[in-house]
Structure formats: structure tokens, C-alpha cells
Amino acid sequence: MNILTIPFRNIRRKPAKTLMLLLVFTLGVVSIVSPVSFSRVVRHSLEQKLWAFGPNILVFPKTEQLRLSYGGMSAGNVTMDVRFLDEAAVLAGIDAIPNRANVRAVSPKLVSMAKIGLPGAPSGQETSVGVVGVRWDREKTLKTYWMLQGDYPGAADQLLAGHAIATRLGLKPGDRVSMFGRELRISGVLDPTGSDDDAVFFGDLSFIQEQTGRPGRLNFLEVAAICAGCPIDDIVKQMRTTIPDADITALMSVVEQRMYSLDFVSNLILAVSLIILFIACTMVGLSMMSSVNDRKREIGLLRSMGFSKGQIFQIVCFEAFLLGVTAGSVGYVIGFFASERILGALKMLEGATLSFEPLHFAVACGVFGLVSMGSSLLPAWKASRIEPSEALVSI
């Protein structure tokens, strides 16, 4: 008989009390594992929804400005050198940053002015409008919140009209207009977005570059990036290093709003889990204290057989460790599959994965074993103080 076999014998000898302790701690483990698994999926779901807010990093070409005043008259800030960015170089620069995995959408643009001829208008009567060239696959990934009447452009000779400009000019899907000396078709009209998108036309980037004589050039780029593990400032700094010819700005109000939402969910679930863990540890500690009081005679006999105070302390702690590991393994499995069933019923697993990871399972079992052992330190210390004579008194 040694200090390793005695805890196993004690656990088997009193199955009712052992099952009660296991049940208490297993419920505590389930109450922690389930919310943590739930929060991982909810956080992922929130991130996916927050992407719909659109870009939070803006990229412009660097320009030189001069504040001009002469003869008592101020002309304000005058742009001295209008520059453009190379599309391929900018996209390669973004792909090269260490946190590229945290960048979900990148949409290069060429913003320009154009003359548009309206259907039925006299020849030569044209209106100046803003037109933005975009890569449609990238823009739709960035602007997932867009709703429209009609369809997205499917060819270079088609345009998408913002709601405000279409209303002002009386345009609807299917109308034909003239722009850049060519006849173009309005394939769709955006629903109101409440942004600058309402006031411009959108067309194929390559077509706009060609018509404005700027092939492969950009003057604006929007990026959607968010991550819980890295500050958005890090992504901006990395982009400034790989794209030195650009001015890069983070829309901090949007970023802070997104990060606050994600952090609030994580912190709330963490607080609830810690409270549940504290309650479970308290119950285990009280149960172990009661067990020590019931086993004074047994512990006194062990002391009379030559077991030291330190060995008695180790026996009680090891017994609690075994209970914690057992409860941790059972509770982890139950909590994982309970989370999977609940999330599946709530249809929150779309786009997210809840996989059983053996490493996490092993770490969780070890942690819960140590937590259980920690909650038994006071009962173990009390057990180690029992003298051999107390075994005779309790007979």
C-alpha cells in the first residue's frame, strides 16, 4: 500500500460519495466548456457579420500640397502633384504583410469624372458625374450589405448607378446612357446606402482605366480588416512598409466599434465561466473537507502505520486530482457535444467549425485536475494535522 494506490482505493470504496463529487465538478466543467465553445462560434459569427460594415482602412496615393496665398487672397491648399498607384504593386504589397490572413477584402478603385448623356436628351447636352472603376468580385466581397434593383454589371459596357444619382437623373435598370463616347447600359440601381456610394456610378475597373488613359493605375483602395489578436494599427504599419508610396489611414471609429463588440462578448462569457469555476471549486473544497472529517479514523490509522504528514497531504491532493481529471474529461466531452447540438439547433454553425481537438482536451483535463487539487489544499492540510491518537478516539 502506497500513496498512489490509496486514493484509487478510497475512490472505489465509497462510490456514492465519489459519484456525488464527480457530478458536482462535472457540472462545473460542462458549464465552462459549453460557454467557451459557444463563445468561439459566436465570436466567429460576429466577425462575419461585422465585415458587412465595409472597409476600415483607406489607401490613397501620396500627394504634395501647398497652402497658397498672395495679395491678401488665400487659395487654400493646392495639390501640386496628382499621383496614382500601380494596381499590381499595391495588391502585392498587401499580400506581403505578416497579418495578411486578417485582411478579408481588398477593393482597388479608380475614381474619376465623366460626362454622361441621358436617354432622350438633345445631342451634346451632357451632365458631369462621378464614376468609380472597381473589380466586381472584390467590391461585392467588401460591400456585402449592398442591395440593388436589377443586376450587377456583367460586362464592361454596363454600369451600376448609386441611388441618389439615379433618382436625380431619372435612371432605372435597363436604361442606356452615353459615357466616354460609348453607349452603356444601366444594369442595376443601388438601394439607399447612406454613404457616398449613392452619388456615383460604378463600372468595370479595366474599362475605366482604359477610357481615362490610366491602365493599371489606381487612386483609391478600400480594405476591410479586423482581428481579435492583433491591433489594427499593426496592419496599417505593415502596409505602410510594403506600400511606401501610399497614405494609409485606419477608420478608428469603425475599428473600435467592431473590436468593442467582439471583446464584450468574450469578456462577458469569461466572467460567467470564472464565476461558475469558483462555485464548482468551492463545492469540491467543501465536499473534500466533509470527506476528511468522515475519514479521521482512517487517516489516524495511516499515521499510526508510519505515514508522514506530508504523505497524508499528498494522498488527499492526489485523490482530488484524480477526481478533477475524471470530471474534466467527462465534462469536456459532454460540454463539447452539448455546444455542438445547441449551435446546430440555433443554426449558428454556418461558416464556422467546432472541431474536437485532442490537445485542447488533454490540456483541459490537466487544468481541471490541478484546479480540483488546488481546491483541496485546505482539506489536505487539515488531514495532515490528524494525529494517530485520533483514530483511537473515534473507535
C-alpha positions in Angstrom: 0.0 0.0 0.0 1.5 3.4 -1.1 0.4 7.0 -1.6 -0.5 6.3 -5.2 -2.8 3.3 -4.7 -4.6 4.6 -1.6 -6.5 7.3 -3.5 -7.7 4.8 -6.1 -8.9 2.5 -3.2 -10.7 5.4 -1.5 -12.5 6.4 -4.7 -13.7 2.8 -5.3 -14.6 2.2 -1.7 -17.1 5.0 -1.5 -18.8 5.1 -4.9 -21.8 7.2 -3.7 -19.7 10.0 -2.4 -17.3 9.7 -5.3 -20.2 10.0 -7.8 -21.5 13.0 -6.0 -18.2 14.8 -6.1 -17.8 13.8 -9.8 -21.3 15.1 -10.6 -20.6 18.4 -8.9 -17.3 19.0 -10.6 -18.5 17.6 -14.0 -21.4 20.1 -14.0 -18.9 22.8 -13.3 -16.7 21.7 -16.2 -19.7 21.4 -18.6 -20.8 24.9 -17.5 -17.3 26.2 -18.5 -16.6 24.2 -21.6 -20.0 24.9 -23.2 -19.9 28.7 -22.9 -16.3 28.8 -24.1 -17.1 26.6 -27.2 -20.2 28.7 -27.7 -18.2 32.0 -27.5 -15.7 30.8 -30.1 -18.5 30.2 -32.6 -20.5 33.3 -31.6 -17.3 35.4 -32.0 -16.7 34.0 -35.4 -20.3 34.7 -36.3 -20.0 38.2 -35.1 -16.8 38.8 -37.0 -18.5 37.6 -40.2 -21.4 40.0 -39.6 -19.1 42.9 -38.7 -17.4 42.5 -42.1 -20.7 43.8 -43.6 -19.9 47.2 -42.2 -17.4 47.6 -45.1 -13.9 49.0 -45.2 -12.0 50.3 -42.2 -8.6 51.0 -43.9 -8.3 53.6 -46.8 -5.3 53.8 -49.1 -4.5 56.9 -51.2 -1.6 58.0 -53.3 0.8 60.4 -51.6 0.4 63.9 -52.9 2.2 67.2 -52.4 0.1 70.2 -51.2 0.9 73.9 -50.9 -1.0 76.4 -48.9 -1.1 79.4 -51.3 -1.9 83.0 -50.5 -0.9 86.1 -52.4 -2.0 89.7 -52.4 -4.2 89.2 -49.4 -6.1 86.4 -51.1 -5.8 82.8 -49.9 -6.3 79.9 -52.3 -6.2 77.4 -49.5 -4.4 74.0 -50.0 -3.4 73.4 -53.6 -2.5 69.9 -54.8 0.8 70.3 -56.7 1.2 66.7 -57.9 -1.7 64.3 -58.6 -0.3 60.8 -58.4 -1.6 57.3 -59.0 -0.8 53.9 -57.5 0.2 50.9 -59.5 -2.5 48.3 -59.0 -0.3 45.2 -59.2 2.3 46.7 -56.8 -0.3 47.7 -54.2 -2.0 44.3 -54.2 1.3 42.6 -54.0 2.3 44.8 -51.0 -0.9 43.9 -49.2 -0.3 40.2 -49.8 3.2 40.6 -48.3 2.2 41.8 -44.9 2.5 39.4 -41.9 -1.1 39.8 -41.0 -2.5 39.1 -44.5 -4.8 36.4 -43.0 -6.6 39.2 -41.1 -7.4 41.1 -44.3 -10.7 39.9 -45.6 -11.4 42.2 -48.5 -9.3 44.5 -50.7 -11.0 46.6 -53.4 -8.9 48.7 -55.8 -10.6 51.7 -57.3 -10.1 54.5 -59.9 -12.3 57.5 -59.1 -12.8 59.9 -62.0 -15.2 62.4 -63.5 -17.1 61.8 -66.7 -19.8 63.4 -68.9 -23.0 61.3 -69.2 -25.6 61.7 -71.9 -29.1 60.8 -70.8 -31.7 59.0 -72.9 -33.9 61.4 -74.8 -31.6 64.4 -74.1 -30.5 66.6 -77.0 -27.2 65.7 -78.6 -24.3 67.5 -76.8 -26.3 68.1 -73.6 -24.3 66.1 -71.0 -24.1 66.1 -67.2 -20.9 65.8 -65.2 -20.9 62.8 -62.8 -18.5 60.8 -60.7 -17.6 57.3 -61.9 -15.7 54.7 -59.9 -13.9 51.8 -61.5 -14.0 48.6 -59.4 -13.2 44.9 -59.6 -16.6 43.5 -59.2 -15.6 40.3 -57.4 -13.6 42.3 -54.9 -16.2 45.0 -54.5 -19.0 42.5 -53.8 -16.9 40.8 -51.1 -16.3 44.2 -49.5 -19.8 45.6 -49.8 -21.9 42.6 -48.7 -24.6 44.9 -47.4 -25.3 46.3 -50.9 -28.9 45.7 -52.1 -30.0 46.7 -55.6 -32.7 46.8 -58.2 -31.6 44.9 -61.3 -28.3 43.2 -61.6 -24.6 43.8 -61.1 -22.7 44.7 -64.3 -21.6 41.6 -66.1 -19.7 43.3 -68.9 -17.5 46.3 -69.5 -20.3 48.3 -71.2 -22.6 48.2 -68.1 -22.8 50.5 -65.1 -24.3 50.3 -61.6 -25.9 53.6 -60.5 -26.0 54.9 -56.9 -29.5 55.5 -55.6 -29.2 59.3 -55.3 -27.6 59.9 -58.8 -30.1 57.5 -60.4 -33.0 59.4 -58.8 -31.7 62.8 -59.8 -31.1 61.8 -63.4 -34.3 59.7 -63.7 -32.5 56.4 -64.5 -33.6 52.9 -63.9 -32.3 49.4 -64.7 -32.1 48.8 -68.5 -31.7 52.4 -69.5 -28.9 53.3 -71.9 -26.7 56.3 -71.5 -23.6 57.6 -73.3 -20.3 58.0 -71.5 -16.7 58.2 -72.8 -18.2 58.4 -76.3 -19.8 55.0 -75.9 -23.3 53.7 -75.3 -23.5 52.0 -71.9 -26.3 50.2 -70.2 -27.5 50.7 -66.6 -27.7 47.1 -65.3 -28.8 48.0 -61.8 -29.5 50.7 -59.3 -28.4 50.6 -55.6 -30.8 50.8 -52.8 -30.0 53.7 -50.5 -26.8 53.1 -48.5 -26.5 56.4 -46.7 -22.9 56.7 -48.0 -21.0 58.3 -50.9 -21.9 55.2 -52.9 -25.3 56.7 -53.5 -23.9 59.6 -55.5 -21.7 57.9 -58.2 -21.7 55.4 -61.0 -19.7 52.2 -60.7 -18.1 50.5 -63.7 -15.5 47.9 -64.6 -12.1 49.0 -63.4 -10.2 47.9 -66.5 -12.7 49.8 -68.7 -12.5 53.0 -66.7 -8.7 52.8 -66.6 -8.6 52.4 -70.4 -11.1 55.2 -71.1 -9.3 57.7 -68.8 -5.8 56.8 -70.2 -4.6 55.2 -66.9 -4.2 51.5 -67.5 -3.2 49.6 -64.4 -3.4 52.7 -62.2 -5.4 53.5 -59.0 -6.2 56.5 -56.9 -8.1 54.8 -54.1 -8.2 51.5 -52.4 -10.5 50.2 -49.6 -9.5 47.4 -47.2 -11.7 45.5 -44.7 -9.5 44.1 -41.8 -10.4 43.1 -38.3 -8.7 40.7 -35.8 -9.1 40.0 -32.2 -5.5 39.0 -31.7 -3.7 41.9 -33.4 -4.3 45.7 -33.2 -5.5 47.3 -36.4 -2.6 49.7 -36.1 -0.2 46.8 -36.7 -1.8 46.1 -40.1 -1.6 49.8 -41.0 2.1 49.9 -40.1 2.8 46.8 -42.1 1.0 48.2 -45.1 3.0 51.5 -44.9 6.1 49.4 -45.0 5.2 47.4 -48.1 3.4 50.2 -49.9 5.7 53.2 -49.2 4.1 55.4 -52.0 0.7 55.5 -50.3 -1.0 57.3 -47.5 -2.8 54.7 -45.4 -5.5 55.6 -42.8 -7.5 53.5 -40.4 -11.1 54.5 -39.7 -10.6 54.1 -36.0 -14.3 54.7 -35.0 -15.3 51.7 -37.2 -12.4 49.6 -35.9 -13.1 50.4 -32.2 -16.8 49.7 -32.6 -16.1 46.2 -34.1 -13.4 45.4 -31.5 -15.7 46.5 -28.7 -18.5 44.2 -29.8 -16.1 41.2 -30.0 -14.3 41.9 -26.7 -17.6 42.5 -24.9 -18.9 39.0 -25.9 -15.6 37.4 -24.9 -15.3 39.2 -21.6 -18.9 38.5 -20.6 -18.5 34.8 -21.3 -15.1 34.7 -19.5 -16.7 36.4 -16.4 -19.6 33.9 -16.3 -17.2 31.0 -16.7 -14.9 32.2 -13.9 -17.9 32.6 -11.6 -19.0 29.0 -12.4 -15.5 27.7 -11.9 -15.3 29.4 -8.5 -18.6 27.9 -7.4 -17.5 24.4 -8.6 -14.2 24.7 -6.8 -15.9 25.9 -3.6 -18.3 22.9 -3.7 -15.4 20.5 -4.3 -13.4 22.0 -1.4 -16.4 21.7 0.9 -17.0 18.1 -0.2 -13.4 17.2 0.4 -13.5 18.9 3.8 -16.5 16.8 4.7 -14.7 13.7 3.4 -11.7 14.4 5.6 -13.9 14.8 8.7 -15.6 11.5 7.9 -12.2 9.7 7.5 -10.5 10.9 10.7 -10.2 7.3 11.9 -8.8 6.1 8.6 -6.3 8.9 8.4 -5.3 8.3 12.0 -4.7 4.6 11.3 -2.5 5.6 8.3 -0.5 7.9 10.6 -0.1 5.1 13.1 1.2 2.9 10.3 4.1 5.3 9.7 2.7 7.6 7.0 4.1 11.1 7.5 2.1 14.3 7.5 3.4 15.1 4.0 2.3 11.7 2.6 -1.2 12.2 4.0 -1.3 15.7 2.4 -0.2 14.1 -0.9 -2.9 11.3 -0.7 -5.7 13.8 -0.3 -4.4 16.1 -3.0 -3.9 13.2 -5.5 -7.4 11.9 -4.8 -8.7 15.4 -5.7 -6.5 15.5 -8.8 -8.0 12.2 -10.0 -11.5 13.4 -9.4 -10.6 16.6 -11.3 -9.1 14.8 -14.3 -12.1 12.4 -14.5 -14.6 15.2 -14.2 -12.6 17.3 -16.7 -12.6 14.5 -19.3 -16.3 13.7 -18.9 -17.4 17.3 -18.7 -15.3 18.4 -21.7 -16.9 15.7 -23.9 -20.4 16.5 -22.7 -19.8 20.2 -22.9 -18.4 20.0 -26.4 -21.2 17.9 -27.9 -23.9 19.9 -26.0 -22.5 23.1 -27.6 -22.5 21.4 -31.0 -26.1 20.4 -30.6 -27.2 23.8 -29.3 -25.4 25.7 -32.0 -26.7 23.4 -34.7 -30.2 23.9 -33.4 -29.7 27.7 -33.5 -28.2 27.4 -37.0 -25.1 29.3 -35.9 -22.5 26.8 -37.3 -22.7 28.3 -40.8 -19.2 29.4 -41.8 -17.7 28.2 -38.5 -16.2 25.0 -37.4 -16.4 23.4 -34.0 -13.9 20.6 -34.0 -12.8 18.3 -31.2 -9.1 18.9 -30.6 -7.3 16.2 -28.6 -4.6 18.7 -27.5 -7.2 21.0 -26.0 -8.9 18.0 -24.4 -5.7 16.9 -22.7 -4.8 20.4 -21.5 -8.3 20.9 -20.2 -8.2 17.6 -18.2 -4.8 18.6 -16.7 -6.0 22.1 -15.8 -9.2 20.9 -14.2 -7.2 18.2 -12.3 -4.9 21.0 -10.9 -7.8 23.2 -10.1 -9.5 20.4 -8.2 -6.3 19.7 -6.4 -5.9 23.4 -5.6 -9.4 23.5 -4.0 -8.4 20.5 -1.8 -5.3 22.2 -0.3 -7.1 23.3 2.9 -8.8 19.9 3.5 -5.4 18.2 2.7 -3.6 20.4 5.2 -6.3 19.6 7.8 -6.0 15.9 7.1 -2.2 16.0 7.6 -2.7 17.6 11.1 -4.6 14.5 12.3 -2.6 12.6 14.9 -2.6 8.7 15.3 -4.3 9.1 18.7 -7.5 10.4 17.0 -8.0 7.0 15.4 -8.4 5.5 18.8 -10.7 8.3 20.0 -13.1 7.8 17.0 -13.4 4.0 17.7 
